[in-house]
Amino acid sequence: MDWLTVASGPMGALALAVPLAAVLLRRLDSRYAEELAAARAEITALKIEIAAARKSLEDEASARLADAKESARAMLGIYERVHETLDGLEALVKADRAKSEPPRSS
């Protein structure tokens, strides 16, 4: 049996296809390996960018929360002073009414 007889049969086709497939796979593998490496680099860059954006958002949220707490404390202080002032005015009004009302005789 010579190589022509083997190559013309089903086993011959397989014998020729396997090395050809191996060559094609190596070429595809090298081409896709480059694309895969580029995609991985892009993904890594995006992860870094996302992490930086997340950190920036967390910092901004933290600063806004601190501002909101400070504003709430200031408003509470104002409320307490207004409440104290109203209590004082109420006491003055009661005292003024007590002075201006004639004494009650029973």
N, C-alpha and C positions, 0 to 999 in steps of 0.2 A: 504494500500500500504506500503510495507516494503522498506528498503533501497536497497535491491537487485533488486527489480523491477524498482526503480528509476534509479539506477546505470546502468542498462542494456539498458535503453532507451536513446534517443538523449539528453534529458535534463540531464541525469545522466552523460553522457560523458562530457558535458559542465561543470557540477558541479565538476567533478574530475579534469578537465583540468585547470580550473581557478586557484585553489590553487597551482597546480603543476607549472603552468606558473609563478605565483607570486614568488614561491620559486626560480625557475630558473632565473628569472629576477633579483632577489635580489643578487644571486650569480654572475651573469654576471655583474651586476651593480657594485658590490664591486670590482671585478677583473678589469673591465674597468676603474673604478674610479682611481685605483692605476696607471694604464697605462696612463690615461689622465693626472693625476697629474705629472707623470714623464715627459710626453711629454711637458706639460706646463712649467715645470722647465727647460727643454732643450731649449725650444723656448725663454724663458726669458734669459738664458745664451747666446744664439745666438744673441739676440737683443743687449745685453750688449757688446758682442764682435764686432758686426757690428758698434755700436756707437763708440767704441774705435778706430776701424779701420778708420771710417769716419773722426773722429777728427784728427787722425794721418795724413791721406791724406790731410785734409784741412790745417794742420800746415805745411806739406811739400810743398804744393802748394803755400802757402803764403810766405814761405821762398824763394822758387824758383822765385816767382814773384818779391820779394824785390831784389834778386840778379840780375834779368834781368833788373829791373829799374835802379839799380846802374850801371850795365854795359852799359846801353843805355846812361845814363848821362855822363859816362866817355868817351864813343865813341863820343858823341856830343861835349864834351870839346876838344877832339883831333881834330875833324873835324873843329871846330872854330879856333883852333890854326893853323892848316894847312892852312885854308882859309886866315887868317891874314898874315901868312908867304908868301903865294903866292901873296897876294895883295902888300906886301912890296917888294917882288922880282920884281913884275911887275913895280912898281914905280921906283925901282932902274934901271931896264932895260930901261925904258923910259927916265930917267934922263941921263943915260950913252949915249943913242943914241942922245939925244939932244946936249950933249957936243961934241960928235964925228962927228956929221953932220956939214958940213960947213954952215955958214949962207946963206940963200937964198936971192938972190937979185932979186927984181922984175923989 
